[in-house]
């Protein structure tokens, strides 16, 4: 139990969640093989907003895949937030969470310079 990096192999499935609401959209699960088989199905955290299809996961529904990422296991639940998917030997990296661009430290510093006229570490109280 706990949070750790790992890999889970199994068949990817999806279901529609929040039916009849503005948030209606697919949720993804993996039917695991191996050491995680006891869970039956494991929720896969997608990298898009609730109502959107994850473009990487959705194309692999019904396929046997390996998901590498952060596994969050408690007494009653298990979830994996994926970093990459392996399908037929091909490694497919994940999107940034919710489709947002991951900024480099230089881009963050440039944004702070534009907003505050100082680098991030030079500013004493920033949000």
matplotlib code that plots the C-alpha trace (Angstrom):
import matplotlib.pyplot as plt

x = [0.0, 1.1, 2.3, 5.0, 6.2, 5.4, 3.9, 0.6, -0.2, -3.7, -6.6, -7.7, -11.5, -13.6, -17.0, -19.1, -19.2, -21.4, -24.1, -26.6, -24.3, -21.9, -19.1, -20.2, -17.2, -15.1, -13.3, -10.6, -9.8, -7.2, -8.1, -4.7, -2.7, 0.1, 0.5, -2.3, -4.9, -6.5, -8.0, -10.1, -9.9, -7.8, -8.8, -6.4, -6.2, -6.6, -4.7, -7.7, -10.8, -13.6, -15.7, -12.9, -11.4, -7.8, -6.3, -3.6, -5.8, -8.9, -7.2, -6.0, -9.3, -9.7, -5.9, -3.5, -1.1, 1.4, 1.0, 4.0, 3.3, 2.5, 0.4, -1.7, -2.8, -4.9, -6.7, -9.8, -8.8, -6.0, -5.4, -2.6, -1.6, 0.2, 3.5, 3.7, 1.9, 3.6, 1.7, 3.2, 6.7, 6.1, 6.5, 3.9, 4.5, 1.6, 0.3, 0.8, -2.0, -5.2, -3.4, -1.5, 2.1, 4.8, 7.0, 10.7, 12.4, 13.6, 10.0, 8.8, 11.6, 10.7, 7.1, 8.1, 10.4, 7.5, 5.0, 7.3, 10.5, 12.4, 13.4, 11.3, 14.0, 14.6, 10.9, 10.1, 6.4, 4.9, 1.7]
y = [0.0, 3.6, 5.6, 4.2, 4.0, 0.8, -0.9, -2.7, -4.9, -5.9, -5.1, -1.5, -0.8, 2.3, 3.3, 6.4, 8.4, 11.2, 10.3, 13.2, 15.9, 18.4, 16.2, 13.1, 11.3, 8.2, 6.8, 4.2, 1.0, -1.7, -5.4, -6.4, -9.6, -10.6, -9.3, -6.7, -9.3, -9.3, -5.9, -7.0, -3.6, -0.5, 3.0, 4.8, 8.5, 10.2, 13.3, 15.4, 17.1, 14.8, 15.1, 14.6, 11.4, 10.8, 10.7, 8.1, 5.8, 5.9, 4.5, 1.6, 0.5, -3.3, -3.8, -5.5, -2.8, -2.0, 1.3, 2.8, 5.4, 6.3, 3.7, 4.9, 1.9, 2.1, -0.6, -0.3, 1.3, 1.4, 4.0, 4.5, 7.9, 7.0, 8.4, 6.2, 3.3, 0.4, -1.3, -3.9, -2.9, 0.8, 3.3, 6.1, 9.0, 10.6, 14.1, 16.7, 16.6, 18.1, 18.9, 21.7, 22.4, 21.6, 24.6, 24.5, 26.4, 29.0, 29.5, 29.9, 32.5, 34.4, 34.5, 35.9, 38.5, 39.6, 39.8, 41.0, 42.2, 39.7, 36.1, 33.7, 33.2, 36.9, 37.6, 37.4, 36.9, 35.5, 33.5]
z = [0.0, -0.6, -3.6, -5.8, -9.4, -11.2, -14.2, -14.6, -17.6, -18.7, -21.0, -21.2, -21.0, -20.8, -19.5, -19.8, -16.5, -15.3, -17.9, -18.6, -17.2, -18.9, -17.5, -19.3, -20.7, -20.7, -17.7, -18.2, -16.3, -16.8, -16.2, -14.7, -15.0, -12.7, -9.1, -9.4, -10.6, -7.1, -7.8, -10.7, -12.4, -11.8, -12.5, -15.0, -14.4, -17.8, -18.9, -20.1, -18.6, -17.4, -20.5, -23.0, -24.5, -23.6, -27.1, -26.1, -24.0, -26.1, -29.2, -27.1, -25.6, -25.9, -26.3, -23.9, -22.8, -20.0, -18.1, -16.4, -13.8, -10.3, -8.5, -5.6, -3.6, -0.4, 1.6, -0.6, -3.9, -6.5, -9.3, -11.7, -13.1, -16.2, -17.5, -20.5, -22.2, -23.9, -26.7, -29.0, -27.9, -28.7, -25.9, -26.0, -23.6, -21.8, -22.4, -19.8, -17.2, -18.7, -21.9, -20.4, -21.5, -19.0, -18.6, -18.5, -15.6, -18.1, -19.3, -15.7, -15.0, -18.2, -17.1, -13.6, -15.3, -17.5, -14.5, -11.7, -13.2, -11.2, -11.4, -9.3, -6.6, -6.3, -5.5, -1.8, -1.7, -4.9, -5.4]

ax = plt.figure().add_subplot(projection="3d")
ax.plot(x, y, z, "-o")
ax.set_aspect("equal")
plt.show()
